[in-house]
Amino acid sequence: MSEIVITSDSTCDLSKELIERYGIRIMSLSVMLGSKTYRDGIDIVPADIFRYFDETGELPKTAAPSVEEYAEYFRSFVEDGKTVIHFNISSKASGSYGFAATAAQQFDGKVFVVDTHALSTGQALLVLKACDLLAEGKTAQEIVDTVTGLRDKVNTSFVPDTLLYLYKGGRCSTLSYYGSKVLSVHPMIDMKDGKLYPKKKYIGKMSRCIRNYINDLKEEYPKYDRRRCFVTHSNADPELVELAKGMVREMFTFDEILETTAGSIITSHCGRNTLGVLFISE
């Protein structure tokens, strides 16, 4: 059994099948619906988010684990003789990295904490890359150095069907939100230096926007890591998902095209029918 364990915040949006396949351990963030608190990926699903928002008009609140909770989590592995490599959602999107890094100081170099500068399966791409390197026999420091060097090469982008959730969460201006409704604008949201920003605007039905989005990705990233790609969505229409997967198969040459559904933390901020194609560029 390996002396290194790969762990991640639940914001990586990995499917249960992939978590089990690679032996990844997950630290859940919290989602609050009114007075009740749930654990992302354990006792809440995105449908609960949509229902709560439809009924109340309010977004759920989300919270990172505390320093003490991270310390307890890491301790369970360190006391079992393991070295931990933990992956956090971007420090510019959540306080989880800061809390985890503080907790790691208690363990004399046995816990490495990585600020992925990403979220959702942009984060997951680095987690799985770490798993690949672990299988190759790399040391913990070699793994951390390699994945840290790849952070700026991860394409973490998506196209939301509506800006309502981003607007309600204070991540979109009133003008942008109402303009998008009137003109049927769907922005491409990208991550740069760990922060989300609108990179490009598409107009029309989501199917047309997704076609243009994937065409743009192909043009922008002619060279890429062929190991894997994620098509990640927040309960998007099946036709839209199949369109995206079909275009990726036709236009790219990935060994694996992995479909995943965004978890409750990510869904809380982007809303239903958001879709992204995520991979590591060269």
Buried (B, 14 or more C-beta within 10 A) or exposed (E): EEEBBBBBBBBBBBBEEBBEEBEBBBBBBBBBBEEEBBBBBEEBBBEBBBEBBEEEEEBBEBBBBBBEBBBEBBBEBBEEEBBBBBBBBBBBBBBBBBBBBBBBEBBEEBBBBBBBBBBBBBBBBBBBBBBBBBEEEBEBEEBBEBBBEBBEBBBBBBBBBBBBBBBBBEBBEEEBBEEBEEEEBBBBBBBEEBEBEBBBBBEEEBEEBBBBBBEBBBEEBEEBBBBBBBBBBBBBBEEBBEBBBEBBEEEBEBEEBBBBBBBBBBBBBBBBBBBBBBBBBE
